[in-house]
Amino acid sequence: MFGSIGIQELILIFIIALLLFGPKRIPEIGKTIGKAIREFKRATNEIKETIEKEVEEEKEEPYKDGEGKAG
């Protein structure tokens, strides 16, 4: 998930966040970030499902508007 970030980098990031926000705000910030990620994933899945649904409908009825029919 973190790619090439090692344990030392994570500790450094945590220390900087602790200094910037203080120990009381860290859990609050984590919860907010978690909610934002969850909402982003939900929206992404909805968009993906909508696109897949449209593609399936197009496969089932490619000429529903009468365009492209021969004759």
PDB file of N, CA, C and O in Angstrom:
ATOM      1  N   MET A   1       0.825  -1.194   0.000  1.00  0.00           N
ATOM      2  CA  MET A   1       0.000   0.000   0.000  1.00  0.00           C
ATOM      3  C   MET A   1       0.869   1.258   0.000  1.00  0.00           C
ATOM      4  O   MET A   1       0.576   2.220  -0.710  1.00  0.00           O
ATOM      5  N   PHE A   2       1.918   1.246   0.783  1.00  0.00           N
ATOM      6  CA  PHE A   2       2.733   2.442   0.921  1.00  0.00           C
ATOM      7  C   PHE A   2       3.854   2.522  -0.106  1.00  0.00           C
ATOM      8  O   PHE A   2       4.588   3.510  -0.140  1.00  0.00           O
ATOM      9  N   GLY A   3       3.996   1.509  -0.932  1.00  0.00           N
ATOM     10  CA  GLY A   3       5.013   1.544  -1.963  1.00  0.00           C
ATOM     11  C   GLY A   3       6.396   1.361  -1.375  1.00  0.00           C
ATOM     12  O   GLY A   3       6.665   0.365  -0.703  1.00  0.00           O
ATOM     13  N   SER A   4       7.266   2.311  -1.623  1.00  0.00           N
ATOM     14  CA  SER A   4       8.639   2.185  -1.172  1.00  0.00           C
ATOM     15  C   SER A   4       8.897   2.905   0.154  1.00  0.00           C
ATOM     16  O   SER A   4      10.055   3.137   0.501  1.00  0.00           O
ATOM     17  N   ILE A   5       7.867   3.258   0.891  1.00  0.00           N
ATOM     18  CA  ILE A   5       8.042   3.910   2.194  1.00  0.00           C
ATOM     19  C   ILE A   5       8.379   2.836   3.214  1.00  0.00           C
ATOM     20  O   ILE A   5       7.643   1.863   3.384  1.00  0.00           O
ATOM     21  N   GLY A   6       9.496   3.029   3.886  1.00  0.00           N
ATOM     22  CA  GLY A   6       9.932   2.078   4.899  1.00  0.00           C
ATOM     23  C   GLY A   6       9.457   2.477   6.285  1.00  0.00           C
ATOM     24  O   GLY A   6       8.767   3.482   6.455  1.00  0.00           O
ATOM     25  N   ILE A   7       9.834   1.681   7.264  1.00  0.00           N
ATOM     26  CA  ILE A   7       9.415   1.925   8.640  1.00  0.00           C
ATOM     27  C   ILE A   7      10.011   3.227   9.170  1.00  0.00           C
ATOM     28  O   ILE A   7       9.352   3.944   9.923  1.00  0.00           O
ATOM     29  N   GLN A   8      11.249   3.540   8.786  1.00  0.00           N
ATOM     30  CA  GLN A   8      11.879   4.767   9.256  1.00  0.00           C
ATOM     31  C   GLN A   8      11.136   6.002   8.747  1.00  0.00           C
ATOM     32  O   GLN A   8      10.954   6.973   9.481  1.00  0.00           O
ATOM     33  N   GLU A   9      10.712   5.956   7.497  1.00  0.00           N
ATOM     34  CA  GLU A   9       9.975   7.091   6.938  1.00  0.00           C
ATOM     35  C   GLU A   9       8.620   7.258   7.617  1.00  0.00           C
ATOM     36  O   GLU A   9       8.186   8.378   7.884  1.00  0.00           O
ATOM     37  N   LEU A  10       7.951   6.128   7.898  1.00  0.00           N
ATOM     38  CA  LEU A  10       6.663   6.197   8.583  1.00  0.00           C
ATOM     39  C   LEU A  10       6.803   6.798   9.982  1.00  0.00           C
ATOM     40  O   LEU A  10       5.971   7.598  10.410  1.00  0.00           O
ATOM     41  N   ILE A  11       7.859   6.406  10.686  1.00  0.00           N
ATOM     42  CA  ILE A  11       8.101   6.955  12.026  1.00  0.00           C
ATOM     43  C   ILE A  11       8.359   8.459  11.931  1.00  0.00           C
ATOM     44  O   ILE A  11       7.846   9.227  12.745  1.00  0.00           O
ATOM     45  N   LEU A  12       9.140   8.879  10.955  1.00  0.00           N
ATOM     46  CA  LEU A  12       9.427  10.303  10.767  1.00  0.00           C
ATOM     47  C   LEU A  12       8.146  11.082  10.458  1.00  0.00           C
ATOM     48  O   LEU A  12       7.932  12.165  11.003  1.00  0.00           O
ATOM     49  N   ILE A  13       7.309  10.542   9.599  1.00  0.00           N
ATOM     50  CA  ILE A  13       6.030  11.198   9.278  1.00  0.00           C
ATOM     51  C   ILE A  13       5.160  11.303  10.524  1.00  0.00           C
ATOM     52  O   ILE A  13       4.537  12.338  10.762  1.00  0.00           O
ATOM     53  N   PHE A  14       5.115  10.242  11.316  1.00  0.00           N
ATOM     54  CA  PHE A  14       4.313  10.259  12.537  1.00  0.00           C
ATOM     55  C   PHE A  14       4.832  11.301  13.521  1.00  0.00           C
ATOM     56  O   PHE A  14       4.037  12.004  14.145  1.00  0.00           O
ATOM     57  N   ILE A  15       6.135  11.413  13.670  1.00  0.00           N
ATOM     58  CA  ILE A  15       6.715  12.397  14.588  1.00  0.00           C
ATOM     59  C   ILE A  15       6.391  13.813  14.124  1.00  0.00           C
ATOM     60  O   ILE A  15       6.034  14.666  14.937  1.00  0.00           O
ATOM     61  N   ILE A  16       6.512  14.065  12.840  1.00  0.00           N
ATOM     62  CA  ILE A  16       6.189  15.395  12.302  1.00  0.00           C
ATOM     63  C   ILE A  16       4.712  15.712  12.524  1.00  0.00           C
ATOM     64  O   ILE A  16       4.367  16.821  12.932  1.00  0.00           O
ATOM     65  N   ALA A  17       3.835  14.734  12.254  1.00  0.00           N
ATOM     66  CA  ALA A  17       2.401  14.950  12.474  1.00  0.00           C
ATOM     67  C   ALA A  17       2.124  15.208  13.953  1.00  0.00           C
ATOM     68  O   ALA A  17       1.296  16.053  14.293  1.00  0.00           O
ATOM     69  N   LEU A  18       2.805  14.496  14.818  1.00  0.00           N
ATOM     70  CA  LEU A  18       2.630  14.683  16.257  1.00  0.00           C
ATOM     71  C   LEU A  18       3.039  16.082  16.671  1.00  0.00           C
ATOM     72  O   LEU A  18       2.364  16.714  17.483  1.00  0.00           O
ATOM     73  N   LEU A  19       4.136  16.570  16.121  1.00  0.00           N
ATOM     74  CA  LEU A  19       4.595  17.922  16.441  1.00  0.00           C
ATOM     75  C   LEU A  19       3.653  18.987  15.881  1.00  0.00           C
ATOM     76  O   LEU A  19       3.391  19.996  16.537  1.00  0.00           O
ATOM     77  N   LEU A  20       3.145  18.763  14.671  1.00  0.00           N
ATOM     78  CA  LEU A  20       2.273  19.754  14.035  1.00  0.00           C
ATOM     79  C   LEU A  20       0.885  19.819  14.671  1.00  0.00           C
ATOM     80  O   LEU A  20       0.354  20.906  14.900  1.00  0.00           O
ATOM     81  N   PHE A  21       0.301  18.657  14.954  1.00  0.00           N
ATOM     82  CA  PHE A  21      -1.098  18.625  15.371  1.00  0.00           C
ATOM     83  C   PHE A  21      -1.299  18.332  16.852  1.00  0.00           C
ATOM     84  O   PHE A  21      -2.353  18.653  17.401  1.00  0.00           O
ATOM     85  N   GLY A  22      -0.335  17.745  17.494  1.00  0.00           N
ATOM     86  CA  GLY A  22      -0.479  17.391  18.901  1.00  0.00           C
ATOM     87  C   GLY A  22      -1.123  16.028  19.071  1.00  0.00           C
ATOM     88  O   GLY A  22      -1.781  15.526  18.160  1.00  0.00           O
ATOM     89  N   PRO A  23      -0.933  15.429  20.242  1.00  0.00           N
ATOM     90  CA  PRO A  23      -1.418  14.065  20.464  1.00  0.00           C
ATOM     91  C   PRO A  23      -2.939  13.932  20.511  1.00  0.00           C
ATOM     92  O   PRO A  23      -3.463  12.848  20.257  1.00  0.00           O
ATOM     93  N   LYS A  24      -3.650  14.995  20.826  1.00  0.00           N
ATOM     94  CA  LYS A  24      -5.114  14.919  20.928  1.00  0.00           C
ATOM     95  C   LYS A  24      -5.793  14.946  19.566  1.00  0.00           C
ATOM     96  O   LYS A  24      -6.883  14.394  19.410  1.00  0.00           O
ATOM     97  N   ARG A  25      -5.167  15.578  18.582  1.00  0.00           N
ATOM     98  CA  ARG A  25      -5.811  15.720  17.271  1.00  0.00           C
ATOM     99  C   ARG A  25      -5.476  14.582  16.310  1.00  0.00           C
ATOM    100  O   ARG A  25      -6.174  14.408  15.312  1.00  0.00           O
ATOM    101  N   ILE A  26      -4.434  13.806  16.581  1.00  0.00           N
ATOM    102  CA  ILE A  26      -4.015  12.727  15.678  1.00  0.00           C
ATOM    103  C   ILE A  26      -5.151  11.719  15.442  1.00  0.00           C
ATOM    104  O   ILE A  26      -5.427  11.410  14.283  1.00  0.00           O
ATOM    105  N   PRO A  27      -5.826  11.188  16.481  1.00  0.00           N
ATOM    106  CA  PRO A  27      -6.924  10.240  16.217  1.00  0.00           C
ATOM    107  C   PRO A  27      -8.075  10.872  15.429  1.00  0.00           C
ATOM    108  O   PRO A  27      -8.692  10.222  14.585  1.00  0.00           O
ATOM    109  N   GLU A  28      -8.350  12.129  15.712  1.00  0.00           N
ATOM    110  CA  GLU A  28      -9.413  12.855  15.003  1.00  0.00           C
ATOM    111  C   GLU A  28      -9.073  12.988  13.514  1.00  0.00           C
ATOM    112  O   GLU A  28      -9.932  12.794  12.654  1.00  0.00           O
ATOM    113  N   ILE A  29      -7.832  13.314  13.228  1.00  0.00           N
ATOM    114  CA  ILE A  29      -7.386  13.451  11.843  1.00  0.00           C
ATOM    115  C   ILE A  29      -7.422  12.095  11.148  1.00  0.00           C
ATOM    116  O   ILE A  29      -7.835  11.999   9.993  1.00  0.00           O
ATOM    117  N   GLY A  30      -6.992  11.049  11.847  1.00  0.00           N
ATOM    118  CA  GLY A  30      -7.029   9.702  11.273  1.00  0.00           C
ATOM    119  C   GLY A  30      -8.437   9.269  10.921  1.00  0.00           C
ATOM    120  O   GLY A  30      -8.672   8.672   9.870  1.00  0.00           O
ATOM    121  N   LYS A  31      -9.376   9.576  11.811  1.00  0.00           N
ATOM    122  CA  LYS A  31     -10.772   9.223  11.558  1.00  0.00           C
ATOM    123  C   LYS A  31     -11.306   9.982  10.344  1.00  0.00           C
ATOM    124  O   LYS A  31     -12.019   9.412   9.519  1.00  0.00           O
ATOM    125  N   THR A  32     -10.966  11.252  10.235  1.00  0.00           N
ATOM    126  CA  THR A  32     -11.413  12.064   9.107  1.00  0.00           C
ATOM    127  C   THR A  32     -10.830  11.540   7.797  1.00  0.00           C
ATOM    128  O   THR A  32     -11.532  11.453   6.790  1.00  0.00           O
ATOM    129  N   ILE A  33      -9.554  11.195   7.814  1.00  0.00           N
ATOM    130  CA  ILE A  33      -8.917  10.662   6.611  1.00  0.00           C
ATOM    131  C   ILE A  33      -9.557   9.328   6.224  1.00  0.00           C
ATOM    132  O   ILE A  33      -9.786   9.068   5.043  1.00  0.00           O
ATOM    133  N   GLY A  34      -9.845   8.485   7.216  1.00  0.00           N
ATOM    134  CA  GLY A  34     -10.497   7.203   6.952  1.00  0.00           C
ATOM    135  C   GLY A  34     -11.858   7.379   6.307  1.00  0.00           C
ATOM    136  O   GLY A  34     -12.201   6.668   5.362  1.00  0.00           O
ATOM    137  N   LYS A  35     -12.639   8.333   6.819  1.00  0.00           N
ATOM    138  CA  LYS A  35     -13.963   8.604   6.232  1.00  0.00           C
ATOM    139  C   LYS A  35     -13.830   9.102   4.799  1.00  0.00           C
ATOM    140  O   LYS A  35     -14.604   8.709   3.927  1.00  0.00           O
ATOM    141  N   ALA A  36     -12.846   9.970   4.554  1.00  0.00           N
ATOM    142  CA  ALA A  36     -12.660  10.514   3.209  1.00  0.00           C
ATOM    143  C   ALA A  36     -12.271   9.408   2.229  1.00  0.00           C
ATOM    144  O   ALA A  36     -12.766   9.369   1.103  1.00  0.00           O
ATOM    145  N   ILE A  37     -11.391   8.517   2.657  1.00  0.00           N
ATOM    146  CA  ILE A  37     -10.977   7.410   1.785  1.00  0.00           C
ATOM    147  C   ILE A  37     -12.152   6.496   1.507  1.00  0.00           C
ATOM    148  O   ILE A  37     -12.346   6.060   0.372  1.00  0.00           O
ATOM    149  N   ARG A  38     -12.946   6.199   2.544  1.00  0.00           N
ATOM    150  CA  ARG A  38     -14.123   5.346   2.376  1.00  0.00           C
ATOM    151  C   ARG A  38     -15.111   5.964   1.388  1.00  0.00           C
ATOM    152  O   ARG A  38     -15.643   5.263   0.527  1.00  0.00           O
ATOM    153  N   GLU A  39     -15.359   7.258   1.502  1.00  0.00           N
ATOM    154  CA  GLU A  39     -16.289   7.954   0.605  1.00  0.00           C
ATOM    155  C   GLU A  39     -15.758   7.958  -0.827  1.00  0.00           C
ATOM    156  O   GLU A  39     -16.520   7.777  -1.776  1.00  0.00           O
ATOM    157  N   PHE A  40     -14.461   8.162  -0.976  1.00  0.00           N
ATOM    158  CA  PHE A  40     -13.856   8.152  -2.302  1.00  0.00           C
ATOM    159  C   PHE A  40     -14.000   6.780  -2.950  1.00  0.00           C
ATOM    160  O   PHE A  40     -14.338   6.685  -4.130  1.00  0.00           O
ATOM    161  N   LYS A  41     -13.747   5.716  -2.187  1.00  0.00           N
ATOM    162  CA  LYS A  41     -13.896   4.362  -2.721  1.00  0.00           C
ATOM    163  C   LYS A  41     -15.342   4.074  -3.103  1.00  0.00           C
ATOM    164  O   LYS A  41     -15.600   3.448  -4.132  1.00  0.00           O
ATOM    165  N   ARG A  42     -16.287   4.527  -2.281  1.00  0.00           N
ATOM    166  CA  ARG A  42     -17.709   4.317  -2.578  1.00  0.00           C
ATOM    167  C   ARG A  42     -18.093   5.015  -3.877  1.00  0.00           C
ATOM    168  O   ARG A  42     -18.764   4.434  -4.730  1.00  0.00           O
ATOM    169  N   ALA A  43     -17.660   6.270  -4.021  1.00  0.00           N
ATOM    170  CA  ALA A  43     -17.983   7.024  -5.234  1.00  0.00           C
ATOM    171  C   ALA A  43     -17.334   6.387  -6.462  1.00  0.00           C
ATOM    172  O   ALA A  43     -17.946   6.317  -7.527  1.00  0.00           O
ATOM    173  N   THR A  44     -16.106   5.929  -6.308  1.00  0.00           N
ATOM    174  CA  THR A  44     -15.406   5.270  -7.406  1.00  0.00           C
ATOM    175  C   THR A  44     -16.140   4.006  -7.833  1.00  0.00           C
ATOM    176  O   THR A  44     -16.297   3.751  -9.027  1.00  0.00           O
ATOM    177  N   ASN A  45     -16.588   3.214  -6.863  1.00  0.00           N
ATOM    178  CA  ASN A  45     -17.330   1.991  -7.182  1.00  0.00           C
ATOM    179  C   ASN A  45     -18.651   2.296  -7.871  1.00  0.00           C
ATOM    180  O   ASN A  45     -19.044   1.579  -8.791  1.00  0.00           O
ATOM    181  N   GLU A  46     -19.343   3.347  -7.444  1.00  0.00           N
ATOM    182  CA  GLU A  46     -20.606   3.732  -8.084  1.00  0.00           C
ATOM    183  C   GLU A  46     -20.376   4.112  -9.541  1.00  0.00           C
ATOM    184  O   GLU A  46     -21.138   3.714 -10.421  1.00  0.00           O
ATOM    185  N   ILE A  47     -19.325   4.883  -9.789  1.00  0.00           N
ATOM    186  CA  ILE A  47     -19.020   5.295 -11.161  1.00  0.00           C
ATOM    187  C   ILE A  47     -18.669   4.070 -12.006  1.00  0.00           C
ATOM    188  O   ILE A  47     -19.115   3.941 -13.146  1.00  0.00           O
ATOM    189  N   LYS A  48     -17.873   3.183 -11.440  1.00  0.00           N
ATOM    190  CA  LYS A  48     -17.476   1.966 -12.154  1.00  0.00           C
ATOM    191  C   LYS A  48     -18.704   1.123 -12.497  1.00  0.00           C
ATOM    192  O   LYS A  48     -18.824   0.629 -13.618  1.00  0.00           O
ATOM    193  N   GLU A  49     -19.618   0.956 -11.532  1.00  0.00           N
ATOM    194  CA  GLU A  49     -20.828   0.178 -11.772  1.00  0.00           C
ATOM    195  C   GLU A  49     -21.703   0.818 -12.839  1.00  0.00           C
ATOM    196  O   GLU A  49     -22.284   0.119 -13.669  1.00  0.00           O
ATOM    197  N   THR A  50     -21.800   2.143 -12.822  1.00  0.00           N
ATOM    198  CA  THR A  50     -22.602   2.850 -13.823  1.00  0.00           C
ATOM    199  C   THR A  50     -22.027   2.646 -15.218  1.00  0.00           C
ATOM    200  O   THR A  50     -22.765   2.390 -16.169  1.00  0.00           O
ATOM    201  N   ILE A  51     -20.720   2.758 -15.335  1.00  0.00           N
ATOM    202  CA  ILE A  51     -20.079   2.567 -16.641  1.00  0.00           C
ATOM    203  C   ILE A  51     -20.274   1.137 -17.130  1.00  0.00           C
ATOM    204  O   ILE A  51     -20.607   0.914 -18.294  1.00  0.00           O
ATOM    205  N   GLU A  52     -20.065   0.168 -16.236  1.00  0.00           N
ATOM    206  CA  GLU A  52     -20.257  -1.234 -16.626  1.00  0.00           C
ATOM    207  C   GLU A  52     -21.693  -1.507 -17.046  1.00  0.00           C
ATOM    208  O   GLU A  52     -21.931  -2.257 -17.992  1.00  0.00           O
ATOM    209  N   LYS A  53     -22.646  -0.907 -16.352  1.00  0.00           N
ATOM    210  CA  LYS A  53     -24.058  -1.079 -16.694  1.00  0.00           C
ATOM    211  C   LYS A  53     -24.342  -0.499 -18.083  1.00  0.00           C
ATOM    212  O   LYS A  53     -25.032  -1.120 -18.891  1.00  0.00           O
ATOM    213  N   GLU A  54     -23.810   0.681 -18.350  1.00  0.00           N
ATOM    214  CA  GLU A  54     -24.008   1.304 -19.660  1.00  0.00           C
ATOM    215  C   GLU A  54     -23.390   0.466 -20.775  1.00  0.00           C
ATOM    216  O   GLU A  54     -23.977   0.326 -21.848  1.00  0.00           O
ATOM    217  N   VAL A  55     -22.218  -0.086 -20.526  1.00  0.00           N
ATOM    218  CA  VAL A  55     -21.561  -0.917 -21.539  1.00  0.00           C
ATOM    219  C   VAL A  55     -22.389  -2.167 -21.799  1.00  0.00           C
ATOM    220  O   VAL A  55     -22.564  -2.559 -22.952  1.00  0.00           O
ATOM    221  N   GLU A  56     -22.900  -2.797 -20.751  1.00  0.00           N
ATOM    222  CA  GLU A  56     -23.731  -3.993 -20.918  1.00  0.00           C
ATOM    223  C   GLU A  56     -25.016  -3.667 -21.677  1.00  0.00           C
ATOM    224  O   GLU A  56     -25.430  -4.437 -22.544  1.00  0.00           O
ATOM    225  N   GLU A  57     -25.647  -2.543 -21.365  1.00  0.00           N
ATOM    226  CA  GLU A  57     -26.858  -2.148 -22.082  1.00  0.00           C
ATOM    227  C   GLU A  57     -26.556  -1.889 -23.551  1.00  0.00           C
ATOM    228  O   GLU A  57     -27.367  -2.209 -24.420  1.00  0.00           O
ATOM    229  N   GLU A  58     -25.398  -1.312 -23.830  1.00  0.00           N
ATOM    230  CA  GLU A  58     -25.019  -1.037 -25.208  1.00  0.00           C
ATOM    231  C   GLU A  58     -24.767  -2.337 -25.964  1.00  0.00           C
ATOM    232  O   GLU A  58     -25.073  -2.435 -27.153  1.00  0.00           O
ATOM    233  N   LYS A  59     -24.216  -3.325 -25.286  1.00  0.00           N
ATOM    234  CA  LYS A  59     -23.991  -4.621 -25.934  1.00  0.00           C
ATOM    235  C   LYS A  59     -25.315  -5.307 -26.255  1.00  0.00           C
ATOM    236  O   LYS A  59     -25.444  -5.949 -27.298  1.00  0.00           O
ATOM    237  N   GLU A  60     -26.292  -5.176 -25.370  1.00  0.00           N
ATOM    238  CA  GLU A  60     -27.586  -5.830 -25.564  1.00  0.00           C
ATOM    239  C   GLU A  60     -28.410  -5.168 -26.655  1.00  0.00           C
ATOM    240  O   GLU A  60     -29.062  -5.860 -27.437  1.00  0.00           O
ATOM    241  N   GLU A  61     -28.393  -3.839 -26.723  1.00  0.00           N
ATOM    242  CA  GLU A  61     -29.197  -3.102 -27.689  1.00  0.00           C
ATOM    243  C   GLU A  61     -28.347  -2.063 -28.410  1.00  0.00           C
ATOM    244  O   GLU A  61     -28.478  -0.867 -28.148  1.00  0.00           O
ATOM    245  N   PRO A  62     -27.480  -2.505 -29.314  1.00  0.00           N
ATOM    246  CA  PRO A  62     -26.586  -1.535 -29.964  1.00  0.00           C
ATOM    247  C   PRO A  62     -27.301  -0.590 -30.918  1.00  0.00           C
ATOM    248  O   PRO A  62     -26.794   0.496 -31.201  1.00  0.00           O
ATOM    249  N   TYR A  63     -28.479  -0.984 -31.424  1.00  0.00           N
ATOM    250  CA  TYR A  63     -29.175  -0.158 -32.409  1.00  0.00           C
ATOM    251  C   TYR A  63     -30.532   0.298 -31.903  1.00  0.00           C
ATOM    252  O   TYR A  63     -31.473   0.391 -32.691  1.00  0.00           O
ATOM    253  N   LYS A  64     -30.662   0.581 -30.635  1.00  0.00           N
ATOM    254  CA  LYS A  64     -31.969   0.919 -30.087  1.00  0.00           C
ATOM    255  C   LYS A  64     -32.531   2.242 -30.601  1.00  0.00           C
ATOM    256  O   LYS A  64     -33.743   2.456 -30.558  1.00  0.00           O
ATOM    257  N   ASP A  65     -31.651   3.147 -31.094  1.00  0.00           N
ATOM    258  CA  ASP A  65     -32.114   4.419 -31.614  1.00  0.00           C
ATOM    259  C   ASP A  65     -32.380   4.375 -33.120  1.00  0.00           C
ATOM    260  O   ASP A  65     -32.761   5.379 -33.721  1.00  0.00           O
ATOM    261  N   GLY A  66     -32.178   3.216 -33.714  1.00  0.00           N
ATOM    262  CA  GLY A  66     -32.404   3.098 -35.139  1.00  0.00           C
ATOM    263  C   GLY A  66     -31.210   3.516 -35.975  1.00  0.00           C
ATOM    264  O   GLY A  66     -31.279   3.505 -37.204  1.00  0.00           O
ATOM    265  N   GLU A  67     -30.125   3.881 -35.330  1.00  0.00           N
ATOM    266  CA  GLU A  67     -28.939   4.292 -36.069  1.00  0.00           C
ATOM    267  C   GLU A  67     -28.126   3.072 -36.465  1.00  0.00           C
ATOM    268  O   GLU A  67     -28.039   2.101 -35.713  1.00  0.00           O
ATOM    269  N   GLY A  68     -27.548   3.125 -37.619  1.00  0.00           N
ATOM    270  CA  GLY A  68     -26.650   2.090 -38.078  1.00  0.00           C
ATOM    271  C   GLY A  68     -27.331   0.840 -38.640  1.00  0.00           C
ATOM    272  O   GLY A  68     -26.648  -0.112 -39.018  1.00  0.00           O
ATOM    273  N   LYS A  69     -28.637   0.827 -38.701  1.00  0.00           N
ATOM    274  CA  LYS A  69     -29.324  -0.326 -39.263  1.00  0.00           C
ATOM    275  C   LYS A  69     -29.248  -0.279 -40.785  1.00  0.00           C
ATOM    276  O   LYS A  69     -29.356   0.782 -41.399  1.00  0.00           O
ATOM    277  N   ALA A  70     -29.067  -1.404 -41.351  1.00  0.00           N
ATOM    278  CA  ALA A  70     -29.028  -1.491 -42.795  1.00  0.00           C
ATOM    279  C   ALA A  70     -30.438  -1.755 -43.314  1.00  0.00           C
ATOM    280  O   ALA A  70     -31.152  -2.620 -42.807  1.00  0.00           O
ATOM    281  N   GLY A  71     -30.818  -1.005 -44.318  1.00  0.00           N
ATOM    282  CA  GLY A  71     -32.029  -1.320 -45.017  1.00  0.00           C
ATOM    283  C   GLY A  71     -33.228  -0.637 -44.570  1.00  0.00           C
ATOM    284  O   GLY A  71     -34.307  -0.856 -45.122  1.00  0.00           O
TER     285      GLY A  71
END
